[in-house]
Amino acid sequence: MALILEQSPHIKLRVIQVGTTVRKPLPVLQAYLASLDWQELPPQTRVEYAFIADYEDPADPAESYLRAWAAERGGEVEAGDRGGSGDYGDTGGPTHLWRESSMARVARNKNRLLQRALGRGADAVWLVDADLLCDRSTLRSLWATEAPIACGVYWTLWQENVRGLQAAPQVWLQHPYVLAGRGWEQGDFRRALLDRQRVTVYGQGACTLIRKGVLEKGIDFSYIPGVSKEGMMAGEDRHFCMKAESAHLEMVADAWPDIYHIYHDRDVVRAPAMLDRLGAPHPTTPTAEGLVSVILESVEPLPSGPPGQYYLVPVQHIRGRLAALGLLPELEEAILGMKRGEVAMVPVHLPAHYEIQSLRGMRRIIKVNLVDCKPFGFPPTVEDELLSGSPGVWADPTQYTERQMNALVAP
């Protein structure tokens, strides 16, 4: 009998399929693909590019560019059904035009990409819309959430020239698009996202990392029989999310990356500047006043209840300005001395005033993973609306009356 040796799991490269259905004009497409090119990959992974060209005219220069770009990187571009004349538009109006037929076509195209990934044994699919510019840490951050479904958060002014309307995220808590409920007030939900937190959500889309286990359960973008397809409920992402919730699959909004949405005509003008900003390398080491994304894991069990009973603390995903996180001194000191992507075992001593009484006076080992670090700042688009002062000091105008806002901005 022949002995067949395979790579051990710890060195076998995992595959992430990257791409989506595309019908964007050439300038937008070029900027989008540039942001895919600079993505920092998670450890021991590689990417396969796969797109569906949804252009009505196969001679469209954007489709030719997409095919050449993918071919140079060993990727694939499949043709769409070439339909949908007049059922979609993203220029000239206060918002985008989406008809039910266009959303159904997008759902079919996305399902084709999911089936391709499943058939090839990919470990995950990153469906990232072709009008998004993602900073270089986006894919790495989504992978580090360890969630079955993780979505990079971006902010969009959904309609132009509407008095009092501010940018909003593309993640939500109740369908079709409600930013409150499930134990959240809208202001607290927005605050968590602006604070870069990892938040469980019940609706999301457009920048989604989907793990293999989700694909194997048959979660896709097909419409659910008997569920409304009226208005925003015609969106294929909503039906995907409802299926995921029914299957008890956690969906996480990852607010760490900076992502720019080219939604209005004027957004195209800012794209070159955004490419410069989002493509800039992040610092190698953190600073106290900068932002950090850290995963903390206790490698030792902690006492619980009666003597002799122990439990393992769940993994903690910590994000924010390092100096304001209130970490134990040993943890903060260790993080300041680490490099991006580094993992360290850090002994910590729980003081006499520690909030959990049963842990006071103990020494424990904490596994620290510094996923990323960067200067303090806010995501594109919404940053234009926030009132900000010193690092860490800011206010969200959606939480104040017009009279209050006038007082806040008065000289």
C-alpha positions as CSV (number, residue, x, y, z in Angstrom):
1,M,0.0,0.0,0.0
2,A,1.4,3.4,-1.0
3,L,1.8,6.0,1.7
4,I,0.4,9.4,0.8
5,L,1.7,12.3,2.8
6,E,-0.3,15.6,2.9
7,Q,0.6,18.9,4.4
8,S,-0.1,19.2,8.1
9,P,-3.0,21.5,9.0
10,H,-0.7,24.1,10.6
11,I,1.2,24.7,7.3
12,K,-1.6,24.1,4.8
13,L,-2.6,27.3,3.1
14,R,-6.3,28.1,3.5
15,V,-8.1,29.5,0.4
16,I,-10.3,32.6,0.4
17,Q,-12.2,33.3,-2.7
18,V,-12.5,37.0,-3.4
19,G,-14.8,38.8,-5.8
20,T,-18.4,39.6,-6.6
21,T,-20.8,40.4,-9.4
22,V,-19.6,43.6,-11.2
23,R,-21.3,46.3,-13.2
24,K,-19.3,49.4,-12.3
25,P,-17.8,51.9,-14.7
26,L,-14.1,51.7,-15.4
27,P,-12.8,54.5,-13.1
28,V,-14.7,53.0,-10.1
29,L,-13.6,49.5,-11.0
30,Q,-10.0,50.4,-11.3
31,A,-10.0,52.0,-7.8
32,Y,-11.8,49.0,-6.4
33,L,-9.3,46.5,-7.8
34,A,-6.4,48.6,-6.6
35,S,-7.7,48.2,-3.1
36,L,-8.0,44.4,-3.5
37,D,-4.4,44.3,-4.7
38,W,-3.0,45.7,-1.5
39,Q,-4.9,43.5,1.0
40,E,-2.7,42.0,3.7
41,L,-3.6,38.3,3.9
42,P,-4.3,36.5,7.2
43,P,-1.6,34.1,8.3
44,Q,-1.3,30.9,6.1
45,T,-3.9,32.0,3.5
46,R,-4.0,32.7,-0.1
47,V,-6.7,34.2,-2.3
48,E,-8.4,33.2,-5.5
49,Y,-10.2,35.9,-7.5
50,A,-13.6,35.1,-9.0
51,F,-16.0,37.6,-10.5
52,I,-19.1,37.6,-12.6
53,A,-19.2,40.3,-15.3
54,D,-22.8,41.7,-15.2
55,Y,-22.2,44.3,-18.0
56,E,-24.9,44.5,-20.6
57,D,-22.3,44.9,-23.3
58,P,-19.5,42.4,-23.4
59,A,-17.4,45.0,-25.2
60,D,-17.6,47.4,-22.2
61,P,-14.0,48.6,-21.5
62,A,-14.6,47.9,-17.8
63,E,-15.3,44.2,-18.5
64,S,-12.2,44.0,-20.6
65,Y,-10.1,45.6,-17.8
66,L,-11.6,43.2,-15.2
67,R,-10.8,40.1,-17.3
68,A,-7.2,41.2,-17.9
69,W,-6.7,42.1,-14.2
70,A,-8.1,38.7,-13.1
71,A,-6.1,36.8,-15.7
72,E,-2.8,38.4,-14.5
73,R,-3.5,37.1,-11.0
74,G,-4.7,33.6,-11.9
75,G,-8.4,34.5,-11.3
76,E,-11.6,33.9,-13.3
77,V,-14.3,36.0,-14.7
78,E,-17.6,34.4,-15.7
79,A,-20.2,36.1,-17.9
80,G,-23.5,37.2,-16.4
81,D,-26.8,36.8,-18.2
82,R,-26.4,40.2,-20.0
83,G,-29.9,41.2,-18.9
84,G,-31.4,44.0,-16.9
85,S,-31.5,46.9,-19.2
86,G,-32.9,49.9,-17.3
87,D,-33.4,48.1,-14.0
88,Y,-30.4,49.6,-12.3
89,G,-28.7,53.0,-12.1
90,D,-26.2,54.6,-9.9
91,T,-25.7,58.0,-11.4
92,G,-27.6,61.2,-11.7
93,G,-30.1,60.8,-8.9
94,P,-30.2,61.4,-5.1
95,T,-29.9,57.6,-4.5
96,H,-29.4,54.4,-6.5
97,L,-32.1,52.8,-8.6
98,W,-32.7,49.2,-7.8
99,R,-35.6,47.2,-9.2
100,E,-36.6,43.7,-8.0
101,S,-35.2,42.2,-11.2
102,S,-31.8,43.7,-10.7
103,M,-31.6,42.5,-7.1
104,A,-32.8,39.0,-8.1
105,R,-30.0,38.9,-10.8
106,V,-27.4,39.9,-8.3
107,A,-28.7,37.2,-6.0
108,R,-28.3,34.6,-8.8
109,N,-24.8,35.8,-9.5
110,K,-23.7,35.7,-5.9
111,N,-25.1,32.2,-5.5
112,R,-23.0,31.1,-8.5
113,L,-19.9,32.4,-6.7
114,L,-20.8,30.6,-3.5
115,Q,-21.3,27.4,-5.5
116,R,-17.9,27.8,-7.2
117,A,-16.2,28.2,-3.8
118,L,-18.0,25.2,-2.3
119,G,-17.1,23.1,-5.3
120,R,-13.5,24.0,-5.1
121,G,-13.3,23.5,-1.3
122,A,-12.5,27.1,-0.5
123,D,-12.2,27.9,3.2
124,A,-14.1,31.2,2.9
125,V,-15.6,33.6,0.4
126,W,-15.1,37.4,0.6
127,L,-17.9,39.0,-1.3
128,V,-16.9,42.7,-1.6
129,D,-18.9,45.1,-3.7
130,A,-17.2,46.8,-6.6
131,D,-17.9,50.3,-5.4
132,L,-15.9,49.8,-2.1
133,L,-12.4,50.9,-1.4
134,C,-11.1,48.8,1.5
135,D,-8.0,49.7,3.6
136,R,-5.2,47.2,3.5
137,S,-6.1,45.5,6.8
138,T,-9.8,44.7,5.9
139,L,-9.5,41.1,4.9
140,R,-7.1,40.3,7.7
141,S,-9.4,41.9,10.3
142,L,-12.5,40.1,9.0
143,W,-10.7,36.8,9.3
144,A,-9.6,37.6,12.8
145,T,-13.2,38.0,14.0
146,E,-13.4,34.2,13.8
147,A,-17.2,34.6,13.2
148,P,-19.1,32.4,10.7
149,I,-20.1,35.6,8.9
150,A,-18.2,38.8,9.3
151,C,-19.0,42.1,7.6
152,G,-16.7,45.2,7.2
153,V,-18.6,48.3,8.2
154,Y,-18.7,51.4,6.0
155,W,-20.8,54.6,6.2
156,T,-22.9,56.1,3.4
157,L,-25.1,59.2,3.0
158,W,-27.8,57.2,1.3
159,Q,-29.6,60.3,-0.1
160,E,-28.1,63.6,-1.1
161,N,-29.6,67.0,-0.3
162,V,-31.9,65.8,2.4
163,R,-31.9,68.2,5.4
164,G,-30.8,66.6,8.6
165,L,-29.8,63.3,7.1
166,Q,-26.5,61.9,8.2
167,A,-24.3,59.0,7.1
168,A,-25.4,55.6,8.3
169,P,-23.8,52.1,8.4
170,Q,-24.7,49.2,6.1
171,V,-25.3,46.9,9.0
172,W,-28.6,46.8,11.0
173,L,-30.5,45.1,13.8
174,Q,-34.0,44.6,12.4
175,H,-35.2,44.2,8.9
176,P,-35.5,45.9,6.5
177,Y,-33.1,48.5,7.9
178,V,-33.5,49.5,11.6
179,L,-30.6,50.6,13.7
180,A,-32.3,49.8,17.1
181,G,-33.7,46.8,18.9
182,R,-32.3,43.5,20.0
183,G,-31.3,45.3,23.2
184,W,-29.8,48.3,21.5
185,E,-30.7,52.0,21.4
186,Q,-29.8,53.5,18.0
187,G,-27.3,55.9,19.6
188,D,-25.5,53.2,21.5
189,F,-25.4,51.0,18.3
190,R,-23.9,53.8,16.3
191,R,-21.4,54.6,19.1
192,A,-20.2,51.0,19.3
193,L,-19.6,51.0,15.5
194,L,-17.8,54.4,15.7
195,D,-15.7,53.0,18.6
196,R,-14.5,50.2,16.2
197,Q,-16.2,47.4,18.1
198,R,-17.0,43.9,17.0
199,V,-20.8,43.8,17.2
200,T,-23.3,41.0,16.6
201,V,-25.9,42.2,14.0
202,Y,-28.9,40.7,12.2
203,G,-28.5,42.4,8.9
204,Q,-25.5,43.2,6.8
205,G,-24.0,43.0,3.3
206,A,-21.7,44.2,0.6
207,C,-18.4,43.4,2.4
208,T,-18.9,40.0,3.8
209,L,-16.6,37.2,4.7
210,I,-18.5,33.9,4.7
211,R,-16.8,30.8,6.1
212,K,-17.0,27.3,4.6
213,G,-19.3,26.0,7.2
214,V,-21.9,28.5,6.2
215,L,-21.7,27.4,2.6
216,E,-22.1,23.8,3.6
217,K,-25.3,24.6,5.4
218,G,-26.7,25.9,2.1
219,I,-27.1,29.6,3.2
220,D,-27.4,31.6,0.1
221,F,-29.0,34.7,-1.5
222,S,-32.1,33.0,-2.9
223,Y,-35.5,34.5,-1.9
224,I,-37.2,32.9,1.0
225,P,-40.7,31.7,-0.1
226,G,-43.5,33.6,1.6
227,V,-41.2,36.4,2.7
228,S,-41.9,39.9,1.4
229,K,-40.0,41.2,-1.6
230,E,-41.5,44.6,-1.4
231,G,-39.3,47.7,-1.1
232,M,-36.0,47.1,0.7
233,M,-37.0,43.5,1.4
234,A,-36.2,42.8,-2.2
235,G,-32.6,43.1,-1.3
236,E,-30.8,39.8,-1.6
237,D,-28.7,40.4,1.5
238,R,-31.8,40.5,3.7
239,H,-32.9,37.1,2.7
240,F,-29.3,35.8,3.2
241,C,-29.3,37.2,6.7
242,M,-32.7,35.8,7.6
243,K,-31.5,32.4,6.6
244,A,-28.3,32.8,8.7
245,E,-30.3,33.8,11.7
246,S,-32.7,30.9,11.3
247,A,-29.6,28.6,11.3
248,H,-28.3,30.2,14.5
249,L,-25.2,31.5,12.7
250,E,-23.6,34.5,14.2
251,M,-23.1,37.6,12.0
252,V,-20.6,40.1,13.2
253,A,-20.1,43.7,12.1
254,D,-16.4,44.4,12.1
255,A,-16.0,48.2,12.5
256,W,-12.2,48.1,12.6
257,P,-11.4,48.7,8.9
258,D,-11.7,52.0,7.1
259,I,-13.8,51.5,4.0
260,Y,-14.9,54.2,1.5
261,H,-18.2,53.7,-0.5
262,I,-18.3,55.3,-3.9
263,Y,-22.0,55.9,-3.9
264,H,-22.7,59.3,-5.5
265,D,-21.1,61.0,-8.5
266,R,-19.2,63.3,-6.2
267,D,-17.7,60.3,-4.4
268,V,-15.7,59.4,-7.5
269,V,-13.8,62.7,-7.3
270,R,-12.5,61.7,-3.8
271,A,-11.5,58.2,-4.8
272,P,-7.8,59.1,-5.6
273,A,-7.3,60.7,-2.2
274,M,-9.0,57.8,-0.5
275,L,-6.7,55.4,-2.3
276,D,-3.7,57.2,-1.0
277,R,-5.1,57.2,2.5
278,L,-6.5,53.6,2.6
279,G,-3.4,52.1,0.9
280,A,-0.9,53.7,3.4
281,P,0.9,51.1,5.5
282,H,-0.2,50.9,9.1
283,P,2.4,51.5,11.8
284,T,4.5,48.5,12.8
285,T,4.0,49.2,16.6
286,P,1.2,50.9,18.5
287,T,1.2,54.0,20.5
288,A,-0.8,54.8,23.6
289,E,-2.9,57.4,21.8
290,G,-3.4,55.2,18.7
291,L,-6.0,52.6,17.9
292,V,-5.3,48.9,18.5
293,S,-7.2,45.7,17.6
294,V,-6.2,43.0,20.1
295,I,-7.4,39.5,20.8
296,L,-7.0,38.3,24.5
297,E,-7.3,34.7,25.4
298,S,-6.8,33.2,28.9
299,V,-4.7,30.0,28.6
300,E,-5.5,29.0,32.1
301,P,-8.9,28.2,33.7
302,L,-10.3,30.5,36.3
303,P,-12.1,29.5,39.5
304,S,-15.9,29.6,39.4
305,G,-18.3,28.9,42.2
306,P,-17.5,26.2,44.8
307,P,-13.8,25.2,45.3
308,G,-12.5,23.0,42.6
309,Q,-14.7,24.3,39.8
310,Y,-13.1,26.2,36.9
311,Y,-14.0,27.8,33.6
312,L,-12.3,29.2,30.6
313,V,-12.9,32.9,29.9
314,P,-14.3,33.4,26.3
315,V,-11.9,35.0,23.9
316,Q,-12.0,38.8,24.1
317,H,-11.8,41.1,21.0
318,I,-10.6,44.4,22.2
319,R,-10.6,47.5,20.0
320,G,-10.0,51.2,20.7
321,R,-7.5,53.8,21.8
322,L,-5.0,51.9,23.9
323,A,-4.6,54.5,26.6
324,A,-8.4,54.5,27.2
325,L,-9.0,50.7,27.3
326,G,-8.3,50.3,31.0
327,L,-6.2,47.1,30.5
328,L,-4.1,45.7,33.3
329,P,-0.7,47.4,33.3
330,E,1.2,44.2,32.2
331,L,-1.1,43.9,29.2
332,E,-0.8,47.6,28.1
333,E,3.0,47.5,28.5
334,A,3.2,44.3,26.5
335,I,1.1,45.6,23.7
336,L,3.1,48.8,23.4
337,G,6.2,46.6,22.8
338,M,4.6,44.3,20.3
339,K,4.5,44.4,16.5
340,R,1.5,44.0,14.3
341,G,0.5,40.4,13.9
342,E,2.7,39.3,16.8
343,V,1.4,36.9,19.5
344,A,2.8,36.9,23.0
345,M,2.2,35.1,26.3
346,V,1.9,37.7,29.0
347,P,1.7,37.0,32.8
348,V,-0.7,39.3,34.6
349,H,-1.3,39.9,38.3
350,L,-4.9,40.6,39.3
351,P,-4.8,43.3,42.0
352,A,-6.7,43.4,45.3
353,H,-9.3,45.8,43.9
354,Y,-10.0,43.7,40.8
355,E,-13.7,43.7,40.0
356,I,-14.1,39.9,40.1
357,Q,-13.6,39.1,43.7
358,S,-12.7,35.4,43.2
359,L,-9.7,36.4,41.0
360,R,-8.1,39.0,43.3
361,G,-4.5,38.2,44.1
362,M,-4.1,35.7,41.3
363,R,-1.5,35.4,38.6
364,R,-2.6,34.2,35.2
365,I,-1.1,33.8,31.7
366,I,-2.9,35.7,28.9
367,K,-2.3,35.1,25.2
368,V,-2.2,38.4,23.4
369,N,-2.6,38.7,19.6
370,L,-2.0,42.2,18.2
371,V,-4.1,42.0,15.1
372,D,-3.5,45.6,14.0
373,C,-2.7,49.1,15.1
374,K,-3.2,52.5,13.5
375,P,-3.4,56.2,14.3
376,F,-6.6,57.4,16.0
377,G,-9.3,58.4,13.5
378,F,-12.8,57.8,12.2
379,P,-14.1,56.0,9.1
380,P,-14.5,57.8,5.8
381,T,-17.7,59.8,5.1
382,V,-19.0,59.7,8.7
383,E,-15.9,61.5,9.8
384,D,-17.0,64.6,7.9
385,E,-20.1,64.9,10.2
386,L,-18.6,64.1,13.7
387,L,-17.6,66.8,16.1
388,S,-14.1,65.9,17.3
389,G,-11.5,67.5,19.5
390,S,-8.6,65.9,21.2
391,P,-8.0,62.2,20.5
392,G,-10.9,60.2,21.9
393,V,-13.1,63.2,22.3
394,W,-16.0,63.4,19.9
395,A,-19.8,63.7,19.5
396,D,-22.2,62.2,17.1
397,P,-24.6,64.9,15.7
398,T,-27.4,62.4,15.3
399,Q,-27.8,62.4,19.1
400,Y,-28.4,66.1,19.5
401,T,-31.2,68.5,18.6
402,E,-30.6,71.2,16.0
403,R,-30.5,73.8,18.8
404,Q,-27.9,71.8,20.7
405,M,-25.8,71.4,17.6
406,N,-25.8,75.1,17.0
407,A,-24.6,75.6,20.6
408,L,-21.9,72.9,20.3
409,V,-20.4,74.4,17.1
410,A,-20.7,78.0,18.2
411,P,-17.3,79.8,18.5
